[in-house]
Every structure is written in C-alpha cells, then in structure tokens.
Amino acid sequence: MSWLSGETRVHKLFTLTEANRTLPLVRRVVQDIMSVYPEWKDLVAQYELIAAQARPEWGESKEQLDLKAHIDTVAGKINGYLRELDQVGCEFKGFDEGLVDFHGRLDEREVLWCWKHGEDRITHWHELDAGFAGRQPLPEVMTRA
C-alpha cells in the first residue's frame, strides 16, 4: 500500500546561487518532513503487523481502519510538504537523510546540485543518473563564489 506520492514534472534549472538562495525555505520544509516521517513509518509498521495477524475473511478491524485514517492524515501532511518543495522547483530524494536535488548546469551539461539536511549550503553535485552514491564536491572555483 502506498500513501506517499511522487510526482514527476518538467524541472527548473537553477544556478548554484539560486539553489543556495532557496535553502532557508527548503531547510524548514525538509525539517518538517523529517519530523513527521518517523511517525508515518511507525504507523505503517503497526498497520502491517495488525494486517498480518488478521484473517482476510474478517475484513479490516476497527483498529486497522483507525490506523489507516491516521496514516492517511500523516501522509497528507508529508505530501503537502513535498508539494511545497515541488513548487520551489527542487526534488526531495531521501526521507532518512533529507536529500534534495536541484537541476543545474556544470560545464555545459545538466547535473544535480545535491543538498543534504544539516548542510549550510550546497557543496556537492552529481550526474543525473548517479544518485547520492555519485555525489562529488563542487569544483573549488565554485565554492569561492
């Protein structure tokens, strides 16, 4: 069962300066996500545990239905936060680490400026298909700007 949605859309290209300028807002939204996400995860785990012990012919118990409603409420909050980030033009990439990518250009190619919750500013980038594992420090000339 999937409660959290991910939408795809045409993305905005950010200069590194533009991306860094959004960080005060992005940081607050990511903090909100990371404060609510553990509750969502815990509720889903509770639901799955109860569902695993139930018999299909019984249908969903009141406890399951109540949990499902609570999960929907918490997921609605998280999806609202994800929409806020989407409106900024960045992409939320990781609930556990609070990863956010901004599409940008480096040396005439499209890359992702990569920010992680807790960082003061964007200090890394990666190729479009590389993900967090391909994260590289920004070229020194860009970090002085």
Secondary structure, DSSP 8 states (H G I E B T S, - for coil): ---S-----------HHHHHHTHHHHHHHHHHHHHHHHHHHHHHHHHHHHHHHS-GGG---HHHHHHHHHHHHHHHHHHHHHHHHHHHT-EEEETTTTEEEEEEEETTEEEEEEEETT-SS--EEEETTT-GGG-EE--HHHHT-
